[in-house]
Amino acid sequence: MPSVELIEYEKVAYINEMKDYLKKLKSMEHNQAKKVSFENLVKSRIIEENGEFAEGYEFARVNARKKRQR
């Protein structure tokens, strides 16, 4: 079982990676950042190529549809 210190280290490393990723996105032109974000969401299987949420994200899919209907 991993130690608490190892878990904490991995959590901090992940947060720092995400901060770097967001900084890079913010430094890109809007269209390029949108393209990179979309590709990463597809690669992560959060959304599908058609832009809809993947099956495992049913709650997000339902909420997105509700917002579009308003």
C-alpha positions in Angstrom: 0.0 0.0 0.0 1.4 3.4 -1.0 2.5 5.7 1.8 0.7 8.9 2.5 3.7 10.8 1.4 3.8 9.1 -2.0 0.1 9.8 -2.6 0.6 13.4 -1.6 3.6 13.7 -3.9 1.6 12.3 -6.8 -1.3 14.6 -6.1 1.0 17.7 -6.1 2.8 16.5 -9.3 -0.6 16.1 -11.0 -1.8 19.5 -10.0 1.5 21.1 -11.2 1.1 19.3 -14.6 -2.4 20.6 -14.9 -1.3 24.2 -14.1 1.4 23.9 -16.8 -1.1 22.5 -19.3 -3.5 25.4 -18.6 -0.7 28.0 -18.9 0.2 26.6 -22.3 -3.4 26.7 -23.4 -3.8 30.3 -22.3 -0.7 31.3 -24.3 -2.1 29.8 -27.5 -4.4 31.5 -30.0 -8.1 30.7 -29.2 -8.7 28.4 -32.1 -5.5 26.4 -31.5 -6.2 26.1 -27.8 -9.8 24.9 -28.6 -8.4 22.3 -31.0 -5.8 21.0 -28.5 -8.4 20.8 -25.7 -10.9 18.9 -28.0 -8.2 16.4 -29.0 -7.2 15.8 -25.4 -10.8 15.3 -24.3 -11.3 12.8 -27.1 -8.1 11.0 -26.3 -9.1 10.9 -22.6 -12.5 9.4 -23.7 -14.4 12.2 -22.0 -16.1 13.2 -25.2 -16.5 11.5 -28.5 -15.5 12.8 -32.0 -18.9 14.2 -32.5 -18.5 16.4 -29.4 -21.0 14.5 -27.3 -20.0 13.3 -23.8 -18.8 9.7 -23.7 -21.0 7.0 -22.2 -19.2 7.1 -18.8 -20.1 10.8 -18.4 -23.9 10.4 -18.5 -24.4 13.0 -15.7 -22.4 15.6 -17.7 -24.3 14.7 -20.8 -27.7 15.2 -19.2 -26.6 18.5 -17.7 -25.3 19.7 -21.0 -28.6 18.9 -22.7 -30.6 20.7 -20.0 -28.4 23.9 -20.4 -28.9 23.8 -24.2 -32.7 23.6 -23.8 -32.8 26.8 -21.7 
